[in-house]
Amino acid sequence: MTASVRDYDDALDGLLADVARMGDAVSCAVLFGSMARGDVLPGHSDMMDVYLFLKQEVFNDKARFLEVLEVMAQACEKIADRAPGPYHPFFYWSEVDPVPATFDLDITVHSKVVFGDDIRSRIKTTAPSRFVAQTSFFDIRRLGSPLMVYLHKKDLTEQDCQTIFNLLMTIKRDLPMLALMALGIWVVQKESIPVLKETFTGVNFDVLDQIVKIQHDQAERTDPPVLQATLREAMIFVESLNDRLVAHVNGRSQA
């Protein structure tokens, strides 16, 4: 499906119209990710990364909460029907509750308030959530294991190519930030690769540049040999990061 930045903007406008239908139930809507940063890659950037902060009293009134939930479900359905890129339902949270540590910086720093009051200075996380964030790298690292079968598959289907590409994008987008979290280094997603390069000078990061090249080249996104070679290098990269992180964690445990 051909997409443009305008498609993303139109989807956001539609969401905000639905948010307005919820009236005073919504305290704040925070847009983060590529749409907030202004670096959307049409057709491939997520649509959309939004946190809706609902007022606490909404959660205490079952009928009111169900009304709001119905509007949000309808909004999700509309966006899913027109989304030109990856889509997942937006998040909703109570305005007084802490948010997951994996999103904390991007929500409070690289973000944009698109509805309601700016409550970002009040957004907090918790120690247990930070602990979970610091172990997330080791969980996501396992996503690549089932895809190793594609390295030896002679004929990749279009769906196979898309599956590999999606994993490569996850490795480039998320793993650098999660690896830093495992070290107790907290940076926004956009800054994670430069910081990781400074932290692990002995790791070869060339595959991340290759993933960016594939991301912007339609021909390479559907070229099985290119995808297979990049997947192989990406998994070597992930395992090298894992080895360094495990050594760090073990050293910290013994200290």
Number of C-alpha atoms within 10 A of each C-alpha: 7 8 14 12 17 10 18 25 13 13 21 19 13 15 20 15 12 18 22 15 14 17 10 13 20 24 18 24 23 23 24 23 24 18 22 20 14 10 11 17 17 18 18 16 20 19 28 25 20 24 19 22 23 22 17 16 13 18 16 10 10 11 11 15 16 13 13 22 14 13 17 22 12 14 20 17 13 15 21 17 9 14 20 22 20 13 18 14 16 16 14 16 17 18 20 14 14 15 19 16 22 22 16 20 19 20 24 20 13 17 20 20 19 17 17 16 13 15 16 17 8 11 15 15 16 13 9 11 14 19 14 16 21 21 15 18 23 17 8 14 18 11 12 18 9 8 14 14 9 19 16 9 12 9 10 19 12 12 10 17 20 15 13 23 22 15 16 24 18 15 25 19 18 18 22 24 25 25 27 21 23 22 15 13 15 21 19 18 19 17 12 22 22 10 16 19 14 10 13 13 9 10 15 14 17 11 21 21 11 16 23 14 13 21 18 12 11 10 10 17 20 20 14 21 15 15 24 20 12 21 24 15 18 23 18 14 18 21 13 15 21 16 11 15 19 14 12 14 14 11 10 10 8 7 6
